[in-house]
Amino acid sequence: MKMQPLSDHVVIKPLEAESKTKGGIVLPDTAKEKPQEGEVMAVGRGKGLENGTVRAPEVKVGDKVLYGKYSGNEITTKDGQELLIMREEDILAILK
């Protein structure tokens, strides 16, 4: 499904949550932490500023990013894919 976010919004596909602890204990779905890392799937055109110009986004499609645990709005596409839509300012870092 193609999706074009508006203004400074970004579409992110969350990475899978860890299913095992470092010690090898398998975690049930209810005990898994909500993921905070994801891959950018689509980017809006940028943030509109008061002087009428548009500030280009710092992230691009394919970037791996770190975001707040409860940031963004969760959506499910027709294909059953779970995605997040959030403002670019809710992204904390680009992972290198």
C-alpha positions as CSV (number, residue, x, y, z in Angstrom):
1,M,0.0,0.0,0.0
2,K,1.4,3.4,-1.0
3,M,1.1,6.1,1.6
4,Q,2.1,9.8,1.5
5,P,2.1,11.5,4.9
6,L,1.2,15.2,5.1
7,S,3.5,18.0,6.2
8,D,6.1,16.9,8.8
9,H,4.6,13.4,9.5
10,V,6.6,10.2,9.0
11,V,5.4,6.6,8.6
12,I,7.4,4.1,10.6
13,K,7.4,0.3,10.6
14,P,8.3,-0.8,14.1
15,L,11.0,-3.4,14.4
16,E,10.0,-6.7,16.2
17,A,10.2,-6.8,20.0
18,E,12.7,-9.1,21.6
19,S,11.2,-12.5,22.3
20,K,14.0,-13.7,24.6
21,T,16.0,-12.1,27.4
22,K,19.8,-12.0,27.3
23,G,19.7,-15.0,29.7
24,G,17.6,-17.0,27.3
25,I,14.2,-16.8,28.9
26,V,11.4,-16.8,26.4
27,L,9.0,-13.9,26.9
28,P,5.2,-14.3,26.4
29,D,3.5,-11.6,24.2
30,T,2.1,-9.9,27.3
31,A,5.5,-9.3,28.8
32,K,7.2,-8.0,25.7
33,E,8.3,-4.3,25.7
34,K,6.8,-2.1,23.1
35,P,9.4,-1.5,20.4
36,Q,11.2,1.9,20.2
37,E,13.1,1.3,17.0
38,G,11.7,1.3,13.5
39,E,12.3,1.9,9.8
40,V,11.1,4.9,8.0
41,M,8.6,3.9,5.2
42,A,7.4,7.3,4.0
43,V,8.2,11.0,4.7
44,G,6.0,14.1,4.3
45,R,7.3,17.2,2.5
46,G,8.4,19.0,5.6
47,K,7.3,21.4,8.3
48,G,5.7,24.7,7.2
49,L,7.2,27.6,8.9
50,E,5.6,30.9,9.8
51,N,7.4,32.8,7.1
52,G,5.9,30.6,4.4
53,T,8.9,28.4,3.7
54,V,9.1,24.6,4.2
55,R,11.8,23.1,6.3
56,A,12.9,19.8,4.6
57,P,12.8,16.6,6.8
58,E,16.0,15.3,8.3
59,V,15.0,11.7,8.0
60,K,14.5,9.8,4.7
61,V,13.0,6.5,3.6
62,G,15.0,3.5,4.8
63,D,16.5,5.2,7.9
64,K,16.5,3.2,11.2
65,V,15.2,5.5,13.9
66,L,14.6,5.6,17.7
67,Y,11.4,7.1,19.0
68,G,9.6,7.5,22.3
69,K,7.7,4.4,23.7
70,Y,4.3,5.9,23.3
71,S,4.9,8.2,20.3
72,G,2.7,8.3,17.3
73,N,-0.6,6.8,16.2
74,E,-0.8,3.1,15.4
75,I,-2.6,2.1,12.2
76,T,-3.1,-1.2,10.5
77,T,-3.2,-1.3,6.7
78,K,-5.5,-3.4,4.5
79,D,-2.6,-5.8,4.2
80,G,-2.5,-6.3,7.9
81,Q,0.8,-4.4,8.3
82,E,1.1,-2.5,11.6
83,L,2.6,1.0,11.2
84,L,3.1,4.2,13.2
85,I,2.4,7.7,12.0
86,M,4.2,10.4,14.0
87,R,5.6,13.9,13.6
88,E,9.2,14.1,12.7
89,E,9.9,16.0,16.0
90,D,8.8,12.8,17.9
91,I,11.8,10.9,16.5
92,L,14.7,11.0,19.0
93,A,17.6,9.7,16.8
94,I,18.7,8.2,13.5
95,L,20.5,5.0,14.2
96,K,23.8,4.6,12.2
